[in-house]
Structure formats: C-alpha cells, structure tokens
Amino acid sequence: QVQLVESGGGLVQAGDSLRLSCAASGRTFSSYAVGWFRPAPGKEREFIAGIEREFIAGFSRSGGNIYYADSVKGRFTISRDNAKNTVYLQMNSLKPEDTAVYYCAASPAVAWGIPREYNYWGQGTQVTVSS
C-alpha cells in the first residue's frame, strides 16, 4: 500500500513552467508504476505521463520505461527521486488547454496508462494556465 500527495500546481501564464510533485508514503515508491492523469469529460481520466516500476518480482532494474501522451511529448518530463520517495512532472511551455486538476496514481504491477490499472490515487493539484 502507498499514500500519495500531489503538490506544485498554481496559476501561470501561457508559456510558463510548473513542476508537480507526487510524494509517497507507506512503501518504497520505486516498487510502483506511477502515472499522471487529468480529467477527460465523458470518459476515463486522460493519461499524461507514466514511469514503470524499478523492482519486479524481487528482481531489480535500473530506471524504468517512460511514456507520454502525444499532447505533452516534448513539453512534459516525468522523473523519480527515490531518495525522496517522490515522482515529478516538469511541465514546460504550458498552454491554456493544459488547465486541469492533475492526479498522481500508483500501481504495484505493470501499468499501461489505463486508470483502472492503478490502485492508489492522490487528491489532485490544480493547474490553471491563462492566455
């Protein structure tokens, strides 16, 4: 089990940057796949970025595979700081259409960016981008 707390959201102008943080407690975060999501009206939450777990079935591996939605490729970067048990989402060149509540989610198994694959969710952090 793991508890997640997002932070770092705010009100910014188009073209500005923000860094969102997802801090975990309860277990070693490197053992979990982590994803960032934002609401998608009328459907499941939209997958934004994800990083796979570093420890699988007792075997260790360096780093983890990283995936991005096409809408944020080249602008957003997901990363881990295992010493701080935190996953970050660096958001550059923000656009008004990026305005949303951003959620961090974690899974103890391999996850492919589908919301129902993630067992644990944070409370969300608001990002507002003005034009």
Disulfide bonds with the S-S distance in Angstrom:
Cys22-Cys104 1.96
